[in-house]
Amino acid sequence: MNKPYDLEERTFLFAKECRTYIRSLSKTTSNIEDGKQLIRSSGSVGANYIEANEKLGDKDLIFRLKISRKEAKESKFWLRLLHELNPEQRIISDSLLFEVEELRKILSAIITKTSK
């Protein structure tokens, strides 16, 4: 699947795909709780990126981008836990783990470029 160039759309699709993934998991206590955390952090990646684009100044832009990147790192943590505990769904979680790392790298590159 080709990923959209528009990062707002790409972060939206990531959050949506995380929700679809969580729906596919068995309803164990850990999956439910870890899934809730993943829902929050995956949605925050895009929400903070959108806020960063409001351009209230370079400091605010960098601050929001860093929050977005932090949420991507947190999403990766919850995805790794769910990935390890749900081997039957690894095809989906592998794809999500790859995407969240790509988003983190993109956000880091934007932060580095903007900070110069």
C-alpha positions in Angstrom: 0.0 0.0 0.0 1.3 3.4 -0.9 1.4 5.8 2.0 0.0 9.2 1.5 2.5 12.1 1.3 0.2 14.2 3.4 1.3 13.6 7.0 -2.0 14.6 8.5 -3.7 11.9 6.4 -1.0 9.4 7.2 -1.2 9.9 10.9 -5.0 9.6 10.7 -4.7 6.3 8.8 -2.2 5.1 11.4 -4.6 5.8 14.3 -7.5 4.2 12.3 -5.4 1.1 11.6 -4.5 0.8 15.3 -8.2 0.8 16.2 -8.9 -1.9 13.5 -6.1 -4.0 14.9 -7.3 -3.7 18.5 -10.8 -4.9 17.4 -9.2 -8.0 16.0 -7.6 -9.0 19.3 -9.1 -11.4 21.9 -10.7 -9.6 24.8 -8.2 -10.4 27.5 -7.7 -7.9 30.4 -4.2 -7.0 29.1 -5.3 -6.6 25.5 -8.2 -4.3 26.6 -6.0 -2.1 28.8 -3.0 -2.0 26.4 -5.4 -1.4 23.6 -6.9 1.6 25.4 -3.4 3.0 25.8 -2.6 2.4 22.1 -5.9 4.2 21.1 -4.9 7.3 23.1 -1.3 7.5 22.0 -1.9 6.6 18.3 -4.6 9.3 18.1 -2.3 11.8 19.8 0.4 11.4 17.1 -2.0 13.0 14.5 -3.7 15.4 16.8 -0.5 17.0 17.9 0.8 17.1 14.4 -2.3 19.0 13.3 -1.8 21.4 16.2 1.8 21.9 15.2 0.7 23.0 11.8 -1.3 25.9 13.3 2.1 27.7 13.3 1.9 29.8 16.5 5.6 30.3 16.1 8.7 28.1 15.7 8.9 27.3 19.4 5.3 26.0 19.5 5.8 24.1 16.2 8.8 22.3 17.5 7.2 21.7 20.9 4.1 20.1 19.3 6.2 18.1 16.9 8.2 16.7 19.8 4.9 15.7 21.6 3.8 14.0 18.4 7.1 12.1 18.2 6.8 11.2 21.9 3.3 9.8 21.3 4.7 7.8 18.3 7.3 6.3 20.7 4.6 5.5 23.2 2.5 3.9 20.5 5.4 1.7 19.5 5.7 0.5 23.2 2.1 -0.5 23.4 2.2 -2.1 19.9 5.3 -4.1 20.9 3.5 -5.5 24.0 0.4 -6.4 22.0 2.6 -7.9 19.2 4.4 -10.2 21.7 1.2 -11.3 23.4 -0.9 -11.8 20.3 1.3 -13.9 17.9 -1.8 -14.8 15.8 -2.1 -11.1 14.7 1.6 -10.5 13.9 1.1 -9.6 10.2 -1.0 -6.6 11.3 1.2 -5.6 14.2 4.4 -5.9 12.0 2.9 -3.5 9.6 1.9 -1.1 12.4 5.3 -1.3 14.1 6.9 -0.5 10.7 4.6 2.5 10.2 5.0 4.0 13.6 8.8 3.9 13.2 8.5 5.6 9.9 6.3 8.3 11.4 8.9 8.7 14.2 11.7 9.2 11.7 9.7 11.7 9.7 8.8 13.7 12.7 12.5 13.6 13.9 13.6 14.9 10.5 11.0 17.7 10.6 12.2 18.7 14.1 15.8 18.7 13.0 15.1 20.7 9.9 12.9 23.2 11.7 15.4 23.6 14.6 18.2 24.8 12.3 
